[in-house]
Amino acid sequence: MAEQMEMEAFFFPQDLEAEDTESTDEPKVKHGKRKEIKIGGIPMPVYMMPNGEYRWSMRQASKAVGYNEGWLRDTIQTGGNALIKLQGYGFKGKIVESPGQGFIESHLVSTEDFMAVILYAVMVGYRRPAIALMAAAMQETLERRADHAFGVVRDEDEYIQKFEYRYASILLNKDLRQAIKEWIESNEYNIPNYTKTHSIRGGYRGIYASALGEIYQVLFGRNKAQINQFLDVAAYRTPKDNVNVNQLQRIAQIEDLAAKYIQRKGLNPIEAIRAAADALMIELEEPKLGDRITRQDVHRVLDAKKSSNKNK
């Protein structure tokens, strides 16, 4: 108990709910530089300390791995098994403050502690955003190493776009498919009426396809063919392969909540998708083509720069 009290006093000499109160016990960031990047579509403030160290917003780090923004603060304050497990993944917990105009703007964790939070969320919490974050980051790391080995040069924007696309693609969950499968099995006698009511063809396969089609309708107000025509892509392509990262994430959110509504409320797939869109306050928007930067695009730009330099 004494050890826990000492730990809490080290981490949080005062309640972090009081963000507008100055604290003199924690180190403050006096000359750090602040930038904002996006990780998995979530705005993430990152600070560069005077010594070159990077630090991350504690609240946004919690959100990035699938918890609420107060999770890490509460975990540290409460102590117990969660904090012990978190420390087992390397969490040190030396928090620094970023002061604003007379208040604490943000509490910052080190990159190592952010990584420990990700590991905990993956291994203990089974949080899909954390799993997607780790998988997308690992793919980028492997690709960067291979690029270096083969002398391949890519624009940083290409890496960023690929990361965000992979993250969103991983989040496109299979839970909805499983929920629909279970609903079909438990509503076998109602299937003919359901397919007739919603003009669904193709039997059970058509039920799955109609669910995705309904997601396109509540988000874009268009069917697959209309979306592909609008985006000027091949008619056979699935829109999820072409829309931008933010729209992929909205699709994932609808899928996730719709799966819960089917399993917990017993709604049929189309009812669940419409209810999920309402709960998420989804508004119709135009489909947007994802900014996919290819290797050929990068080399084309590099070749143009070389030609330009030669002509100078």
C-alpha positions in Angstrom: 0.0 0.0 0.0 2.8 2.4 0.9 4.5 1.5 -2.4 1.3 2.3 -4.3 0.9 5.6 -2.5 4.4 6.6 -3.2 3.9 5.7 -6.9 0.7 7.8 -7.1 2.5 10.7 -5.5 5.3 10.4 -8.1 2.9 10.2 -11.0 0.2 12.5 -9.9 0.8 14.9 -7.0 -2.7 16.2 -7.6 -5.9 15.0 -9.2 -5.5 15.3 -13.0 -9.1 16.3 -13.4 -8.0 19.7 -12.3 -6.3 20.6 -15.6 -6.6 24.3 -14.9 -4.5 24.2 -11.7 -0.7 24.6 -11.8 1.4 21.9 -10.2 5.0 22.4 -9.1 5.8 18.8 -8.4 6.0 17.4 -11.9 8.6 18.5 -14.5 7.2 21.0 -17.0 7.9 21.4 -20.7 9.3 24.9 -21.1 10.8 24.9 -24.5 9.3 21.9 -26.2 8.0 22.1 -29.8 4.5 20.9 -30.5 3.2 19.3 -33.7 0.0 17.4 -34.5 0.0 14.2 -36.5 -2.7 11.7 -37.2 -2.4 8.1 -36.2 -5.3 5.9 -37.3 -7.3 9.1 -38.0 -6.9 10.3 -34.4 -5.2 13.7 -33.9 -2.1 13.1 -31.9 -0.1 16.0 -30.4 3.6 15.1 -30.3 6.1 17.2 -28.5 9.9 17.4 -29.1 11.8 18.1 -25.9 14.9 20.3 -25.8 17.0 17.1 -25.7 15.3 15.7 -28.8 13.1 13.3 -27.0 9.5 12.8 -28.3 6.6 12.8 -25.9 2.9 12.1 -26.5 -0.4 13.3 -25.1 -1.5 10.9 -22.4 -5.2 11.4 -23.2 -4.8 10.9 -26.9 -2.5 7.9 -26.4 -5.4 6.3 -24.4 -7.8 7.0 -27.2 -5.5 5.7 -29.9 -5.4 2.2 -28.4 -9.2 2.0 -28.0 -9.7 3.2 -24.4 -11.4 6.4 -23.2 -9.2 9.4 -22.9 -9.0 9.1 -19.1 -8.0 5.5 -19.0 -4.3 5.8 -18.5 -4.8 8.5 -15.8 -7.3 6.4 -14.0 -5.1 3.3 -14.3 -2.1 5.1 -12.7 -4.2 6.7 -9.9 -6.1 3.5 -9.1 -3.0 1.2 -9.1 -3.7 -2.5 -8.8 -3.4 -5.3 -11.3 -3.9 -3.1 -14.4 -0.9 -0.9 -13.5 1.2 -3.9 -12.6 0.6 -5.5 -15.9 1.2 -2.3 -17.7 4.6 -2.0 -16.0 5.3 -5.6 -17.0 5.3 -4.3 -20.6 7.9 -1.6 -19.8 5.8 1.3 -18.6 7.9 3.6 -16.4 5.4 6.4 -16.0 7.6 9.5 -15.7 5.0 12.0 -16.8 5.8 15.6 -17.7 3.5 18.5 -18.0 3.0 20.9 -20.9 1.8 24.1 -19.4 -0.6 26.4 -21.2 -1.6 30.0 -20.3 -2.0 29.5 -16.5 -3.1 25.9 -16.8 -1.7 22.4 -17.6 -2.4 21.9 -21.3 -1.4 18.3 -21.5 0.3 15.5 -19.6 3.0 13.7 -21.7 4.3 10.2 -21.8 7.5 9.0 -23.4 7.6 7.0 -26.7 8.6 3.9 -24.6 5.6 4.3 -22.3 3.3 4.8 -25.3 4.6 1.6 -26.7 4.0 -0.2 -23.4 0.4 1.1 -23.5 0.0 -0.3 -27.0 1.3 -3.7 -26.0 -1.0 -3.8 -23.0 -4.0 -2.9 -25.1 -3.1 -5.6 -27.6 -2.1 -8.4 -25.2 -4.5 -7.7 -22.2 -7.3 -5.5 -23.6 -7.6 -7.1 -27.0 -8.4 -3.7 -28.4 -8.8 -3.6 -32.1 -7.4 -0.1 -32.6 -4.2 -1.1 -30.8 -4.0 -4.3 -32.8 -4.4 -2.3 -36.0 -1.9 0.3 -34.9 0.7 -2.3 -34.1 0.1 -4.3 -37.3 0.2 -1.2 -39.5 3.4 0.0 -37.8 5.1 -3.4 -38.1 4.3 -3.5 -41.8 5.7 -0.1 -42.3 8.9 -1.0 -40.4 9.4 -4.2 -42.5 8.8 -2.3 -45.7 11.2 0.5 -44.7 14.0 -2.1 -44.0 13.4 -3.8 -47.3 13.3 -0.5 -49.2 16.7 0.4 -47.6 18.2 -3.0 -48.6 17.1 -2.6 -52.2 17.8 1.1 -52.4 14.2 2.0 -53.0 13.4 5.7 -52.3 9.8 6.6 -51.3 8.2 9.9 -50.4 7.3 10.1 -46.7 3.7 10.9 -47.7 3.5 7.5 -49.3 4.4 5.8 -46.1 1.9 7.9 -44.2 -0.9 7.1 -46.6 0.0 3.4 -46.6 0.0 3.3 -42.8 -3.4 5.0 -42.5 -4.9 2.7 -45.2 -3.5 -0.4 -43.6 -4.8 0.7 -40.2 -8.3 1.3 -41.5 -8.3 -1.9 -43.5 -7.4 -3.9 -40.4 -10.1 -2.3 -38.5 -12.7 -3.4 -41.0 -14.0 -6.0 -38.7 -15.2 -9.5 -39.2 -17.5 -9.3 -36.3 -20.4 -8.1 -38.5 -20.1 -11.1 -40.7 -20.1 -13.4 -37.6 -23.1 -11.6 -36.1 -25.0 -11.9 -39.4 -24.1 -15.6 -39.5 -25.5 -16.2 -36.0 -28.6 -14.1 -36.8 -29.3 -16.3 -39.9 -28.9 -19.5 -37.9 -31.3 -18.3 -35.2 -33.9 -16.8 -37.6 -34.0 -19.5 -40.2 -37.8 -19.4 -40.6 -37.9 -15.6 -41.0 -35.3 -15.5 -43.7 -37.7 -15.7 -46.7 -39.8 -12.8 -45.3 -36.6 -10.8 -44.6 -35.2 -11.3 -48.1 -38.6 -10.5 -49.7 -39.1 -7.4 -47.7 -35.7 -6.0 -48.6 -35.6 -7.4 -52.2 -32.5 -9.5 -51.5 -31.4 -12.1 -54.0 -28.8 -14.8 -53.7 -29.9 -16.5 -50.5 -27.6 -16.3 -47.5 -24.8 -14.8 -49.6 -27.2 -12.0 -50.7 -27.9 -11.2 -47.0 -24.2 -10.5 -46.4 -23.9 -8.4 -49.6 -27.0 -6.4 -48.8 -25.6 -5.5 -45.4 -22.5 -3.9 -47.0 -24.8 -2.3 -49.6 -26.9 -0.8 -46.8 -23.7 0.7 -45.2 -22.9 2.4 -48.5 -26.5 3.7 -48.6 -26.5 5.2 -45.1 -23.0 6.8 -45.6 -23.0 7.8 -49.3 -26.7 7.5 -50.4 -25.4 5.4 -53.3 -25.1 1.8 -54.2 -21.8 0.1 -55.3 -22.2 0.8 -59.0 -23.1 4.5 -58.4 -20.1 4.9 -56.0 -17.7 3.4 -58.5 -19.1 5.5 -61.3 -18.7 8.6 -59.1 -15.1 7.7 -58.3 -14.4 6.7 -61.9 -13.1 3.3 -61.0 -13.8 -0.2 -62.4 -17.3 -1.4 -61.8 -16.2 -4.6 -60.3 -14.1 -2.9 -57.6 -15.4 -2.8 -54.0 -15.8 0.8 -52.8 -13.9 -0.1 -49.6 -10.8 -0.5 -51.7 -11.0 3.0 -53.1 -12.6 5.4 -50.6 -10.3 7.5 -48.4 -9.1 6.5 -44.9 -11.6 8.6 -43.0 -14.5 7.1 -44.8 -13.0 3.6 -44.3 -13.0 4.3 -40.6 -16.6 5.4 -40.6 -17.5 2.2 -42.4 -15.7 0.3 -39.7 -17.5 2.2 -36.9 -20.9 1.3 -38.5 -19.9 -2.3 -38.9 -18.7 -2.6 -35.3 -21.8 -1.0 -33.7 -24.2 -2.9 -36.1 -22.6 -6.2 -35.0 -23.3 -5.3 -31.4 -26.9 -4.4 -32.2 -27.5 -7.7 -34.0 -26.0 -9.8 -31.1 -27.4 -7.8 -28.2 -30.7 -6.4 -29.4 -31.6 -9.1 -31.9 -32.1 -6.6 -34.8 -31.9 -7.9 -38.3 -28.8 -6.8 -40.3 -30.4 -3.8 -42.1 -32.2 -2.6 -39.0 -28.9 -2.8 -37.1 -27.0 -0.9 -39.7 -29.6 1.9 -39.8 -29.7 2.1 -36.0 -25.9 2.2 -35.9 -25.8 5.1 -38.4 -28.3 7.0 -36.4 -26.5 6.4 -33.1 -23.2 7.5 -34.7 -25.0 10.6 -36.2 -23.7 9.6 -39.7 -24.6 12.2 -42.3 -24.6 11.5 -46.0 -21.4 12.5 -47.8 -19.9 12.2 -51.2 -17.5 9.3 -51.6 -13.9 10.5 -51.8 -11.2 8.6 -53.6 -8.3 7.7 -51.4 -5.0 9.3 -52.1 -3.0 6.2 -53.0 0.6 7.2 -53.7 2.2 4.5 -55.7 5.9 3.7 -56.2 5.6 4.8 -59.8 4.3 8.2 -58.7 7.3 8.6 -56.4 9.9 7.7 -59.0 8.1 9.9 -61.5 8.5 12.9 -59.2 12.2 12.0 -58.4 13.0 11.7 -62.2 11.4 15.0 -62.8 13.5 16.6 -60.1 16.7 15.0 -61.6 15.8 16.4 -65.0 15.1 19.8 -63.6 18.5 19.8 -61.8 20.3 18.8 -65.0 18.7 21.6 -66.9 19.8 24.3 -64.4 
